[in-house]
Amino acid sequence: MNGRNQSLFNQEVSIADTFGLSETIVVYPGDCLTVLKTIPDESLQLIVTSPPYNIGKEYEKRLHLDLYLRQQEQVIGECVRTLSPRGSICWQVGNYVDRGAIIPLDAVLYPIFAKLGLRMRNRIIWHFEHGLHCNRRFSGRYETIVWFTKSDDYTFNLDPVRIPQKYPGKKYFKGPKAGQYSCNPLGKNPGDLWVIPNVKNHVEKTEHPCQFPVELIERLVLSLTNEGDWVFDPFVGTGTTIIAAIRHQRRGAGAEIVPKYVKLARERIQQELQGTLRTRPMDRPVYDPVEAGNSLTVAPCQKETNEVTLFENEQ
């Protein structure tokens, strides 16, 4: 058993395929609405997901946007029913593309959450540097996470997700605290722009076309839940949300309708329990190829110019 999980999993646990409050890990092989109806009211602390975007991926049937939103409203409604009064819902989405025009899904989904009485706390921008290349518009390099709470009394733990200060040696220069360090020694608030690599060129990459990185969900799990809380993903894919949950001693559950992804999710979760799952560490800085001295950062024409200059210097 992975040592980082021992406080919650003090004995070997199985991955259940039906939900029960006494379980620790649940991967339901079927429609999320079916399993949501078995979850008691107000029992989940965090619901986080990246739902199908209705863009024609292999696992989704393309729908008219209005029908898609009605289906999403059904799922969101059940999620709100099962959400704890101090809980949070995080919906990570991109854009719906209609004949070359984009429609931001967070904008069209917002009224559904608002109508159900939820309050938006942040619209988090997840920025990544690699993705599909566009020819007739600028290439998309971000998605959004809309974070809603059920009440004004919600769980929020900032300290576990603080990031390094930009100027840790900065001090107050006047007033009663003059000469004292002005920065929080634990680090600063990460803000609402998160620069986290996607899994395009990544140790976590699987065959799933819309997989998100574990560290993206870890930040939400650590800040919006406490140990032992339930974290649920209605579109769990390859199990990333559950992995992030159990890594930090939370209970994890999710639903997935595609059999091959159910199998993959269970395999990855089992690897996490055994401590063998390869993931990008949460505190690792984003790779800078120039700083690392990667030779590919030098353009071919620049290489030729440098070679000529070196040759001339030798003469």
Backbone bond lengths (Angstrom), bond angles and torsions (degrees), N, CA, C in turn:
res aa  C-N    CA-C-N  psi(-1)  N-CA   C-N-CA  omega(-1)  CA-C   N-CA-C  phi
1 M - - - 1.465 - - 1.530 110.28 -
2 N 1.292 117.43 134.40 1.457 123.16 178.21 1.528 109.42 -59.17
3 G 1.325 118.21 127.10 1.456 121.97 -176.96 1.510 114.00 -58.60
4 R 1.339 118.23 -32.42 1.452 120.38 -176.31 1.526 111.82 -69.58
5 N 1.350 118.45 -12.00 1.455 121.25 -178.48 1.525 113.15 -107.55
6 Q 1.320 118.83 0.84 1.441 120.63 -169.43 1.520 114.09 -66.69
7 S 1.346 119.11 -27.96 1.462 119.23 -178.14 1.518 111.57 -66.88
8 L 1.325 118.55 -29.70 1.456 121.65 176.75 1.522 110.71 -93.32
9 F 1.315 116.59 -42.42 1.450 120.73 -176.50 1.524 109.43 -103.60
10 N 1.333 116.26 75.82 1.458 119.14 -177.72 1.529 112.14 -78.73
11 Q 1.327 115.60 1.21 1.458 120.78 170.69 1.530 107.60 -147.21
12 E 1.322 115.55 164.16 1.461 119.10 -179.71 1.529 109.53 -60.84
13 V 1.324 116.48 133.26 1.455 120.59 -179.42 1.521 110.11 -116.83
14 S 1.316 115.21 153.60 1.456 120.15 177.04 1.524 109.03 -101.55
15 I 1.305 115.88 161.20 1.455 121.61 176.57 1.522 107.01 -94.02
16 A 1.320 116.65 107.22 1.454 121.32 -177.18 1.520 110.62 -75.68
17 D 1.334 117.29 155.75 1.456 120.55 176.26 1.535 112.54 -110.85
18 T 1.334 116.98 4.94 1.463 122.02 171.83 1.518 108.38 -133.27
19 F 1.331 116.37 149.99 1.459 119.57 -175.18 1.523 111.55 -81.66
20 G 1.331 114.27 139.82 1.458 122.29 172.84 1.510 107.82 -156.94
21 L 1.325 117.61 140.64 1.467 120.50 -177.13 1.520 112.30 -63.61
22 S 1.321 117.52 -19.98 1.462 120.28 179.31 1.528 112.26 -84.00
23 E 1.330 116.55 -9.48 1.468 119.91 179.38 1.529 110.43 -78.27
24 T 1.326 115.52 169.54 1.458 121.53 176.83 1.520 111.54 -115.52
25 I 1.326 116.26 -38.96 1.463 122.10 -179.98 1.526 108.63 -132.80
26 V 1.333 116.04 130.85 1.462 120.49 179.71 1.528 109.54 -133.78
27 V 1.320 116.86 125.56 1.464 122.28 170.57 1.527 106.02 -120.46
28 Y 1.318 116.65 103.93 1.456 120.94 -177.54 1.522 109.97 -88.03
29 P 1.340 118.78 121.51 1.466 121.38 -177.80 1.531 111.51 -87.32
30 G 1.308 116.75 76.47 1.455 119.87 -178.38 1.506 111.99 174.06
31 D 1.320 115.83 -166.53 1.454 122.91 -176.62 1.525 111.57 -68.35
32 C 1.324 116.67 136.65 1.469 120.62 -175.93 1.525 112.17 -64.95
33 L 1.338 118.30 -32.73 1.458 119.89 179.78 1.526 111.37 -63.44
34 T 1.315 116.68 -34.18 1.459 120.83 178.99 1.517 111.18 -64.01
35 V 1.335 117.01 -47.88 1.467 119.05 -178.58 1.530 111.27 -74.43
36 L 1.333 117.65 -32.79 1.469 119.68 178.05 1.522 111.43 -59.29
37 K 1.328 116.92 -35.82 1.470 120.18 -178.65 1.521 112.24 -68.59
38 T 1.332 117.48 -14.36 1.471 120.85 177.73 1.524 112.46 -94.47
39 I 1.328 117.69 -4.71 1.468 121.57 -177.14 1.527 109.13 -92.13
40 P 1.325 118.35 128.48 1.467 121.17 -178.56 1.526 112.72 -62.27
41 D 1.328 116.08 154.86 1.466 122.14 176.91 1.525 110.87 -55.07
42 E 1.325 115.74 141.10 1.472 123.73 169.94 1.527 113.91 54.35
43 S 1.347 117.07 36.30 1.468 119.72 -177.31 1.527 114.29 -106.20
44 L 1.336 117.87 -8.89 1.465 121.20 -178.46 1.524 110.27 -105.62
45 Q 1.317 116.96 135.61 1.463 120.79 -179.56 1.522 112.54 -88.66
46 L 1.324 117.12 -37.43 1.469 120.84 -179.24 1.516 109.29 -137.18
47 I 1.316 115.96 129.16 1.461 122.33 172.02 1.518 105.96 -117.15
48 V 1.316 115.92 117.24 1.464 120.57 -176.53 1.514 108.37 -135.73
49 T 1.323 116.25 134.13 1.453 118.94 -176.99 1.517 111.74 -158.21
50 S 1.322 114.52 164.87 1.459 122.99 167.76 1.511 105.51 -123.69
51 P 1.330 118.09 93.90 1.467 120.47 -174.13 1.524 111.17 -72.06
52 P 1.329 116.95 162.09 1.469 119.06 172.83 1.525 109.79 -54.45
53 Y 1.331 116.40 139.82 1.461 121.25 -174.29 1.526 113.57 -92.94
54 N 1.353 116.42 1.51 1.456 119.66 -177.39 1.533 111.47 61.90
55 I 1.329 115.65 44.15 1.466 119.55 179.86 1.524 111.53 -118.58
56 G 1.338 116.25 13.63 1.455 119.34 172.81 1.507 115.60 84.41
57 K 1.336 118.52 28.01 1.460 119.97 173.99 1.528 108.80 -67.42
58 E 1.325 115.52 168.66 1.458 119.66 -173.81 1.524 112.98 -61.38
59 Y 1.312 118.21 -27.48 1.453 121.51 -174.79 1.525 112.67 -97.08
60 E 1.321 119.16 4.89 1.456 120.29 -178.40 1.522 110.68 -132.42
61 K 1.318 114.72 142.87 1.454 121.44 175.86 1.516 107.74 -92.51
62 R 1.317 116.84 123.77 1.461 119.91 -175.66 1.532 110.48 -64.30
63 L 1.326 116.00 130.26 1.452 122.73 -177.36 1.519 110.20 -120.97
64 H 1.314 116.16 157.60 1.458 119.36 170.29 1.519 107.43 -63.78
65 L 1.306 117.08 144.17 1.455 121.00 -173.28 1.531 112.22 -55.94
66 D 1.323 118.54 -39.99 1.467 120.70 -179.31 1.525 111.50 -62.00
67 L 1.342 116.50 -43.07 1.467 119.74 178.34 1.525 110.17 -66.57
68 Y 1.322 116.01 -40.31 1.472 120.59 177.73 1.525 110.52 -57.80
69 L 1.320 117.22 -45.18 1.464 120.87 -179.25 1.525 111.32 -66.35
70 R 1.323 117.53 -35.52 1.466 119.71 177.57 1.530 110.67 -65.46
71 Q 1.332 116.07 -39.72 1.461 119.28 177.22 1.529 111.48 -65.88
72 Q 1.325 115.31 -41.74 1.465 119.26 177.03 1.526 110.95 -61.98
73 E 1.313 116.90 -39.26 1.471 120.90 -179.94 1.526 111.41 -61.60
74 Q 1.331 117.34 -37.30 1.455 120.56 176.81 1.528 110.91 -61.12
75 V 1.333 115.21 -47.52 1.464 120.15 -178.57 1.527 110.48 -65.47
76 I 1.319 116.50 -46.23 1.469 120.41 -178.50 1.531 110.45 -61.94
77 G 1.330 116.96 -39.68 1.462 120.62 178.64 1.518 112.05 -59.23
78 E 1.339 116.50 -44.69 1.464 119.88 178.22 1.530 111.18 -67.35
79 C 1.330 116.18 -36.29 1.467 119.70 177.55 1.529 110.90 -62.07
80 V 1.314 116.91 -42.70 1.462 120.61 179.81 1.529 110.52 -63.10
81 R 1.324 116.76 -39.46 1.472 120.02 178.85 1.525 111.44 -61.15
82 T 1.324 116.94 -39.46 1.464 120.70 -176.07 1.522 113.13 -85.38
83 L 1.320 117.60 -5.40 1.468 121.41 -174.01 1.519 111.66 -81.83
84 S 1.326 115.83 136.34 1.466 122.44 175.81 1.524 110.96 -61.48
85 P 1.331 118.59 150.17 1.470 120.76 176.51 1.527 112.95 -56.35
86 R 1.330 118.19 -27.75 1.464 121.96 179.56 1.529 111.58 -100.54
87 G 1.339 116.18 11.93 1.451 120.91 -173.37 1.515 115.37 -89.31
88 S 1.333 114.62 175.41 1.467 122.93 -177.13 1.520 110.47 -133.54
89 I 1.331 114.57 149.97 1.461 122.43 170.88 1.523 107.60 -120.00
90 C 1.331 116.43 129.77 1.465 122.03 177.34 1.521 108.31 -123.29
91 W 1.322 116.53 117.59 1.473 123.00 -178.04 1.519 107.68 -111.86
92 Q 1.349 117.15 113.13 1.465 121.66 -176.35 1.527 108.69 -100.54
93 V 1.335 115.69 117.28 1.461 119.82 -172.90 1.528 111.91 -138.34
94 G 1.328 114.23 165.66 1.456 121.85 175.65 1.514 110.34 -118.84
95 N 1.316 116.68 -127.52 1.462 121.22 -177.07 1.521 111.29 -123.10
96 Y 1.315 115.55 147.00 1.464 122.81 168.50 1.523 106.24 -91.71
97 V 1.329 116.57 132.28 1.461 120.74 -177.34 1.529 109.40 -109.98
98 D 1.315 115.77 123.34 1.460 121.90 -178.63 1.527 109.59 -125.19
99 R 1.354 116.01 104.16 1.469 121.51 -179.95 1.529 112.37 52.76
100 G 1.327 115.35 42.80 1.456 121.11 176.35 1.508 115.26 89.64
101 A 1.351 117.06 -12.65 1.468 120.32 178.44 1.523 109.17 -97.49
102 I 1.334 116.47 139.10 1.458 119.25 -179.09 1.528 110.71 -98.14
103 I 1.338 114.39 145.11 1.462 122.20 174.36 1.517 106.48 -124.01
104 P 1.342 119.13 114.73 1.469 120.75 -178.54 1.530 110.62 -67.57
105 L 1.320 116.19 118.80 1.456 120.11 -174.35 1.523 113.21 -67.59
106 D 1.331 118.18 -29.30 1.467 118.24 178.04 1.525 111.15 -63.44
107 A 1.346 116.61 -32.47 1.465 120.37 -179.58 1.520 111.27 -70.41
108 V 1.341 117.21 -41.84 1.462 118.93 -177.91 1.528 112.47 -80.89
109 L 1.323 117.78 -18.97 1.464 120.87 176.39 1.525 112.46 -85.15
110 Y 1.329 116.86 -23.93 1.466 120.28 -176.87 1.535 113.48 -51.96
111 P 1.336 119.66 -46.54 1.473 119.07 -178.94 1.525 113.84 -59.65
112 I 1.325 117.62 -28.68 1.467 120.27 178.17 1.521 110.17 -65.49
113 F 1.327 116.60 -48.30 1.465 120.62 178.78 1.526 111.11 -63.12
114 A 1.330 116.31 -44.06 1.465 120.66 -178.09 1.524 110.73 -63.18
115 K 1.325 117.57 -40.83 1.462 121.43 -179.48 1.522 111.45 -63.55
116 L 1.319 116.41 -29.14 1.461 121.37 179.46 1.526 112.43 -85.88
117 G 1.336 116.66 5.08 1.458 121.06 174.06 1.508 115.60 88.18
118 L 1.336 117.50 9.56 1.464 119.27 179.34 1.519 110.70 -82.59
119 R 1.334 115.22 155.58 1.459 122.09 -178.41 1.523 109.14 -115.55
120 M 1.319 116.98 127.14 1.463 119.80 178.76 1.530 109.92 -78.15
121 R 1.319 115.35 129.61 1.476 121.14 178.83 1.523 111.70 -101.37
122 N 1.311 117.50 -34.77 1.465 121.73 178.12 1.516 109.81 -153.86
123 R 1.309 114.23 150.24 1.464 122.31 165.24 1.525 104.33 -113.00
124 I 1.317 116.26 98.75 1.460 122.50 -172.53 1.534 109.24 -88.65
125 I 1.313 115.36 130.16 1.462 120.87 176.70 1.525 108.73 -95.04
126 W 1.323 116.21 120.14 1.459 121.74 175.39 1.527 107.17 -99.00
127 H 1.338 115.89 111.32 1.465 121.63 -177.97 1.525 110.38 -103.60
128 F 1.323 115.33 135.64 1.464 121.85 175.70 1.527 107.74 -138.82
129 E 1.328 116.70 155.55 1.467 120.38 -170.76 1.526 114.11 -97.63
130 H 1.313 118.34 -8.93 1.463 120.19 -177.12 1.519 109.94 -125.42
131 G 1.345 116.29 144.04 1.455 121.08 179.57 1.512 110.10 175.72
132 L 1.336 115.85 -162.92 1.459 120.60 179.54 1.522 110.89 -67.92
133 H 1.325 116.46 144.75 1.461 121.52 179.39 1.530 109.52 -98.41
134 C 1.322 116.58 134.00 1.465 122.19 179.46 1.525 110.23 -105.46
135 N 1.320 115.98 149.26 1.466 121.34 178.22 1.521 113.38 -105.23
136 R 1.341 116.60 -23.74 1.461 119.35 -174.66 1.524 112.85 -118.73
137 R 1.312 116.77 9.68 1.467 122.61 170.03 1.521 106.85 -158.71
138 F 1.331 117.27 169.31 1.463 120.07 179.17 1.528 109.43 -67.85
139 S 1.322 115.96 139.83 1.464 121.09 -177.46 1.520 110.44 -64.19
140 G 1.322 115.62 135.78 1.465 120.88 179.47 1.514 111.62 -71.77
141 R 1.311 115.88 127.55 1.460 120.53 -179.30 1.531 112.29 -132.80
142 Y 1.328 115.71 25.95 1.457 118.11 174.11 1.519 109.73 -155.19
143 E 1.328 115.14 157.65 1.458 122.53 168.56 1.527 106.09 -134.16
144 T 1.319 116.48 172.04 1.462 118.90 -176.80 1.522 110.98 -120.93
145 I 1.328 113.99 150.91 1.463 121.61 171.86 1.526 106.36 -119.87
146 V 1.325 116.32 114.52 1.461 119.01 176.88 1.522 107.80 -94.20
147 W 1.332 115.25 123.54 1.466 121.58 -176.10 1.522 108.74 -108.22
148 F 1.331 114.90 120.70 1.459 122.17 178.77 1.526 110.37 -120.12
149 T 1.328 116.47 149.80 1.457 121.50 172.52 1.518 109.74 -121.02
150 K 1.321 114.40 160.42 1.463 120.47 -177.74 1.519 111.74 -85.02
151 S 1.324 116.86 -22.90 1.467 121.15 -179.14 1.524 108.81 -149.72
152 D 1.325 115.67 179.89 1.469 120.38 176.64 1.522 111.56 -83.73
153 D 1.321 116.99 -10.83 1.465 122.05 178.22 1.527 107.62 -104.06
154 Y 1.334 115.79 85.28 1.459 120.49 -173.44 1.530 110.44 -123.63
155 T 1.319 115.51 157.24 1.465 121.65 178.29 1.523 110.01 -74.66
156 F 1.329 115.57 128.23 1.460 120.25 173.92 1.520 108.41 -150.69
157 N 1.330 115.54 113.35 1.459 122.86 -179.27 1.520 108.57 -112.26
158 L 1.324 117.05 104.05 1.467 120.79 -176.46 1.526 112.68 -80.25
159 D 1.330 117.45 -39.15 1.467 120.57 -172.50 1.532 114.18 -55.11
160 P 1.341 120.71 -41.28 1.470 119.33 -177.62 1.526 114.53 -66.86
161 V 1.335 117.52 -15.14 1.468 119.13 -176.00 1.529 112.50 -117.99
162 R 1.315 117.21 12.57 1.464 119.31 176.60 1.528 110.19 -62.52
163 I 1.317 115.99 151.93 1.463 121.76 179.03 1.523 108.60 -118.70
164 P 1.333 118.72 164.19 1.463 120.45 -176.48 1.534 113.24 -56.94
165 Q 1.315 115.47 141.28 1.459 120.85 176.26 1.528 110.33 -67.59
166 K 1.323 116.58 147.70 1.456 120.76 176.94 1.526 110.56 -73.38
167 Y 1.341 116.34 -38.05 1.472 121.56 179.11 1.528 108.99 -129.54
168 P 1.339 117.52 75.36 1.468 119.65 -176.66 1.525 114.12 -64.19
169 G 1.342 116.89 -19.34 1.461 119.71 179.95 1.512 114.31 -90.31
170 K 1.325 117.82 4.18 1.464 121.48 -177.33 1.526 110.96 -68.47
171 K 1.361 116.01 138.78 1.461 121.14 -179.17 1.527 110.54 -126.35
172 Y 1.325 115.07 157.32 1.465 119.85 172.18 1.524 108.40 -65.73
173 F 1.338 117.44 135.54 1.466 119.03 -178.45 1.524 113.16 -102.81
174 K 1.338 117.39 -5.11 1.461 119.92 176.12 1.521 109.95 -155.89
175 G 1.299 116.10 172.05 1.455 120.73 178.99 1.514 112.18 85.87
176 P 1.333 116.44 -176.13 1.470 120.51 -175.87 1.518 113.78 -64.07
177 K 1.339 117.96 -19.24 1.466 120.51 179.96 1.525 112.69 -101.91
178 A 1.322 117.29 13.14 1.465 121.52 -178.52 1.527 110.72 -52.40
179 G 1.338 115.67 131.03 1.452 121.31 179.73 1.511 114.46 91.44
180 Q 1.340 116.48 -14.60 1.460 119.93 178.20 1.532 109.79 -87.91
181 Y 1.324 115.53 152.24 1.461 119.62 177.66 1.529 109.24 -65.05
182 S 1.323 116.07 135.72 1.461 120.73 -176.38 1.523 113.54 -94.35
183 C 1.325 116.90 -11.98 1.464 119.67 -176.72 1.520 111.61 -94.32
184 N 1.311 115.68 149.18 1.457 120.40 173.78 1.526 108.37 -66.91
185 P 1.343 118.64 125.15 1.470 120.15 -176.68 1.525 113.38 -64.09
186 L 1.342 117.90 -18.74 1.463 121.00 178.89 1.529 112.55 -82.32
187 G 1.326 116.52 -9.52 1.457 120.15 -178.55 1.512 111.40 117.19
188 K 1.332 116.04 -177.15 1.459 120.37 -175.86 1.535 111.63 -109.33
189 N 1.297 115.11 164.02 1.457 122.75 174.67 1.537 108.52 -61.24
190 P 1.335 119.21 130.99 1.471 120.11 -177.07 1.522 114.10 -70.79
191 G 1.335 117.59 -8.76 1.454 119.82 178.66 1.524 112.15 74.55
192 D 1.332 115.81 -171.22 1.464 120.05 -176.55 1.530 113.11 -108.68
193 L 1.334 116.89 16.34 1.466 122.84 171.23 1.518 107.44 -119.83
194 W 1.327 116.48 108.46 1.459 121.42 -175.14 1.526 109.93 -107.31
195 V 1.322 116.27 117.33 1.461 121.67 178.29 1.525 107.32 -96.29
196 I 1.322 115.22 100.27 1.466 122.23 -177.48 1.525 107.93 -135.19
197 P 1.332 118.78 124.38 1.467 119.52 -179.28 1.522 111.73 -58.56
198 N 1.347 116.39 141.76 1.460 118.36 171.20 1.522 108.78 -79.65
199 V 1.337 117.29 -174.61 1.464 118.54 -173.34 1.530 113.26 -97.80
200 K 1.330 116.78 20.81 1.480 120.03 -179.43 1.530 110.96 -59.40
201 N 1.327 117.01 -48.66 1.471 121.76 176.24 1.528 107.05 -123.51
202 H 1.310 117.33 84.44 1.454 119.72 -160.00 1.527 109.70 -154.28
203 V 1.342 117.02 146.14 1.470 120.43 179.20 1.522 112.09 -64.81
204 E 1.337 117.83 -20.05 1.464 121.00 -177.09 1.522 113.15 -88.23
205 K 1.318 119.27 -7.00 1.464 122.21 -171.09 1.519 112.22 -58.99
206 T 1.342 115.34 131.85 1.454 122.66 172.99 1.528 107.74 -122.48
207 E 1.326 117.10 -170.25 1.464 119.95 179.77 1.521 112.79 -78.55
208 H 1.318 118.36 -7.52 1.471 120.42 179.83 1.529 109.04 -66.73
209 P 1.351 119.02 131.68 1.463 120.65 -174.55 1.516 115.43 -76.84
210 C 1.327 117.88 -15.55 1.481 119.82 -176.19 1.520 111.70 -131.46
211 Q 1.301 116.89 42.34 1.463 122.64 -178.82 1.524 110.14 -75.06
212 F 1.342 117.07 138.60 1.453 117.75 173.65 1.527 110.63 -108.93
213 P 1.345 118.06 157.62 1.466 121.04 -174.65 1.521 112.68 -74.18
214 V 1.318 116.11 148.67 1.460 121.36 -178.82 1.527 110.99 -59.10
215 E 1.338 118.12 -40.63 1.462 119.75 -174.97 1.521 112.87 -63.61
216 L 1.337 117.65 -26.95 1.455 120.39 176.95 1.528 110.41 -62.68
217 I 1.334 116.65 -42.32 1.459 121.40 -178.71 1.528 111.00 -80.41
218 E 1.318 117.64 -30.40 1.468 120.22 177.00 1.527 111.07 -56.06
219 R 1.326 116.74 -41.78 1.467 119.95 -178.12 1.532 110.56 -63.03
220 L 1.331 117.12 -37.49 1.462 121.07 178.46 1.529 111.10 -71.83
221 V 1.325 116.36 -41.80 1.463 120.84 179.63 1.523 111.06 -61.44
222 L 1.328 116.49 -46.82 1.462 120.64 -177.08 1.525 112.42 -67.35
223 S 1.318 117.28 -36.00 1.461 120.32 -175.28 1.525 113.60 -86.20
224 L 1.336 118.27 -25.81 1.466 120.23 -170.79 1.522 114.06 -114.13
225 T 1.333 117.63 2.57 1.466 120.66 178.58 1.517 110.22 -138.76
226 N 1.326 115.15 170.30 1.461 122.74 172.14 1.526 108.71 -120.56
227 E 1.314 116.49 165.17 1.461 120.43 -179.35 1.526 110.28 -55.33
228 G 1.322 115.44 139.42 1.453 121.44 178.77 1.516 114.85 88.20
229 D 1.337 117.55 -12.13 1.470 121.29 -179.58 1.531 110.94 -70.70
230 W 1.341 114.43 158.14 1.464 120.74 175.35 1.527 110.91 -88.42
231 V 1.333 115.61 132.31 1.460 123.47 173.41 1.523 106.77 -118.28
232 F 1.320 117.00 128.63 1.469 121.10 -174.56 1.518 110.96 -127.45
233 D 1.356 115.30 140.92 1.462 122.05 177.53 1.524 108.23 -128.78
234 P 1.333 118.44 110.61 1.460 120.18 -178.28 1.526 114.74 -69.60
235 F 1.328 117.61 -18.02 1.471 122.01 177.02 1.531 107.10 -128.54
236 V 1.319 117.13 72.65 1.466 121.61 -163.21 1.522 114.55 -75.33
237 G 1.338 118.67 -16.14 1.465 119.45 176.13 1.513 113.14 57.09
238 T 1.320 116.57 -119.87 1.466 121.26 -177.46 1.527 113.11 -94.21
239 G 1.334 116.85 16.19 1.460 120.01 171.63 1.512 116.72 88.96
240 T 1.330 117.93 11.32 1.464 120.98 -174.46 1.532 112.30 -58.02
241 T 1.321 117.44 -43.51 1.471 119.91 -178.70 1.512 111.39 -62.27
242 I 1.318 116.94 -42.81 1.464 120.19 179.62 1.524 110.33 -65.86
243 I 1.306 117.22 -38.91 1.467 121.36 177.84 1.525 110.49 -60.25
244 A 1.327 116.74 -46.58 1.467 120.21 179.05 1.520 111.07 -62.98
245 A 1.325 117.06 -36.05 1.464 120.95 -179.23 1.524 111.67 -67.58
246 I 1.336 117.31 -52.79 1.464 119.40 -174.97 1.525 111.45 -71.58
247 R 1.326 116.85 -23.92 1.466 119.80 176.28 1.522 110.85 -61.01
248 H 1.312 116.55 -28.40 1.467 120.86 -177.04 1.525 111.79 -117.34
249 Q 1.341 115.45 34.15 1.451 123.42 172.31 1.536 114.02 61.50
250 R 1.312 116.61 34.30 1.460 121.69 170.90 1.525 108.51 -107.46
251 R 1.322 115.73 163.72 1.460 121.08 174.75 1.531 108.31 -90.02
252 G 1.328 116.97 141.99 1.457 119.86 -175.64 1.516 112.65 -128.37
253 A 1.335 115.49 139.40 1.460 120.90 177.99 1.517 109.37 -143.90
254 G 1.331 115.55 154.96 1.452 119.37 177.84 1.517 111.06 -169.04
255 A 1.327 115.29 166.62 1.461 122.08 179.00 1.527 109.79 -124.67
256 E 1.326 116.08 146.11 1.456 121.49 178.59 1.533 108.89 -150.72
257 I 1.331 116.76 132.06 1.461 120.28 -175.24 1.523 113.60 -93.50
258 V 1.337 118.57 -17.65 1.466 120.78 -176.59 1.540 108.68 -90.71
259 P 1.334 118.28 116.71 1.471 120.92 -174.87 1.524 114.64 -54.09
260 K 1.345 117.64 -40.99 1.471 118.02 -176.94 1.528 111.36 -67.38
261 Y 1.341 117.77 -29.25 1.459 119.98 177.80 1.524 111.22 -79.16
262 V 1.331 117.00 -31.34 1.467 120.44 173.30 1.527 109.07 -59.87
263 K 1.330 115.37 -46.78 1.472 120.36 179.84 1.525 110.26 -62.71
264 L 1.319 117.05 -43.29 1.460 121.19 -179.16 1.524 111.04 -65.99
265 A 1.326 116.94 -40.50 1.470 120.77 178.88 1.526 110.47 -61.53
266 R 1.312 116.41 -45.98 1.473 120.12 -179.69 1.528 110.73 -62.48
267 E 1.329 116.89 -39.72 1.467 120.27 179.26 1.529 110.91 -64.81
268 R 1.334 116.83 -43.75 1.468 120.06 -178.59 1.532 111.31 -68.21
269 I 1.314 116.64 -38.98 1.470 120.24 177.51 1.527 110.25 -63.68
270 Q 1.325 116.57 -41.71 1.463 120.13 178.32 1.526 110.37 -63.31
271 Q 1.328 117.37 -40.08 1.460 120.50 176.21 1.523 111.42 -62.22
272 E 1.325 117.08 -39.41 1.465 120.63 177.52 1.525 110.51 -62.20
273 L 1.320 116.94 -43.08 1.466 120.62 178.95 1.525 111.44 -62.76
274 Q 1.319 115.70 -33.65 1.465 120.44 -179.44 1.527 112.89 -85.71
275 G 1.348 116.29 -8.29 1.460 119.89 179.91 1.507 114.31 80.40
276 T 1.341 117.80 19.17 1.463 120.68 -177.24 1.526 113.75 -109.89
277 L 1.332 118.02 -3.16 1.461 120.12 -178.79 1.525 109.74 -72.70
278 R 1.313 116.80 128.09 1.459 121.94 179.35 1.526 109.37 -87.69
279 T 1.317 116.30 122.22 1.465 121.49 176.81 1.516 109.47 -139.21
280 R 1.314 115.01 161.41 1.463 120.39 176.90 1.526 108.32 -78.35
281 P 1.351 118.65 124.87 1.467 120.47 -178.79 1.518 112.55 -60.00
282 M 1.322 115.85 143.42 1.450 121.82 -176.62 1.526 113.01 -61.72
283 D 1.317 117.70 -34.33 1.464 121.03 -173.87 1.538 112.95 -95.84
284 R 1.327 117.22 10.72 1.471 119.12 -179.04 1.535 110.00 -80.25
285 P 1.331 118.59 128.25 1.471 120.73 176.91 1.522 111.09 -61.98
286 V 1.312 116.14 152.51 1.454 120.76 176.65 1.531 108.82 -65.08
287 Y 1.313 116.54 134.19 1.461 122.11 -176.55 1.527 110.97 -61.52
288 D 1.322 115.69 128.54 1.456 122.32 176.62 1.527 107.51 -112.01
289 P 1.334 119.21 105.46 1.472 120.75 -174.91 1.523 113.57 -64.45
290 V 1.331 117.35 -32.11 1.471 120.01 178.90 1.522 109.68 -68.37
291 E 1.329 115.19 -47.72 1.466 119.50 179.73 1.518 110.90 -62.80
292 A 1.327 116.93 -32.59 1.463 121.15 -179.36 1.527 112.66 -79.76
293 G 1.343 117.21 -7.56 1.455 120.36 179.69 1.512 114.60 76.00
294 N 1.322 116.61 25.30 1.462 120.82 -179.99 1.529 109.77 -65.04
295 S 1.318 116.82 126.31 1.475 121.10 -175.71 1.527 112.54 -67.00
296 L 1.332 117.25 -20.90 1.458 120.46 -179.11 1.524 112.55 -70.96
297 T 1.323 117.56 -10.38 1.470 120.38 179.60 1.537 111.50 -79.60
298 V 1.321 117.55 -8.23 1.462 121.37 178.66 1.520 108.69 -97.55
299 A 1.336 116.73 120.06 1.464 121.42 -179.15 1.525 110.67 -64.83
300 P 1.344 118.88 147.83 1.480 121.57 -179.45 1.523 112.90 -54.53
301 C 1.344 117.71 -41.99 1.462 119.64 -179.17 1.521 111.04 -65.00
302 Q 1.319 116.35 -33.69 1.468 120.61 179.43 1.523 109.97 -70.03
303 K 1.351 116.04 -37.12 1.458 119.91 177.62 1.524 110.42 -61.16
304 E 1.360 116.02 -44.18 1.458 120.57 -179.28 1.521 111.09 -62.59
305 T 1.339 117.10 -41.16 1.463 121.66 178.78 1.515 110.75 -62.21
306 N 1.329 115.99 -42.97 1.467 120.24 179.87 1.523 111.31 -64.49
307 E 1.356 115.33 -38.58 1.467 118.42 -179.64 1.519 110.74 -65.64
308 V 1.351 117.27 -40.59 1.457 120.96 178.69 1.521 110.27 -63.94
309 T 1.306 116.40 -42.81 1.470 121.16 -179.73 1.530 110.69 -61.66
310 L 1.315 116.92 -42.18 1.449 120.88 -179.32 1.527 109.44 -65.72
311 F 1.347 116.68 -41.38 1.462 120.65 -179.66 1.516 110.95 -62.96
312 E 1.340 116.85 -42.78 1.474 121.79 -178.76 1.526 110.08 -65.30
313 N 1.340 115.48 -36.81 1.471 118.77 180.00 1.524 111.16 -65.66
314 E 1.336 115.48 -31.94 1.459 119.36 -179.42 1.527 111.31 -70.31
315 Q 1.364 117.03 -27.40 1.458 120.59 -179.95 1.518 110.28 -73.81
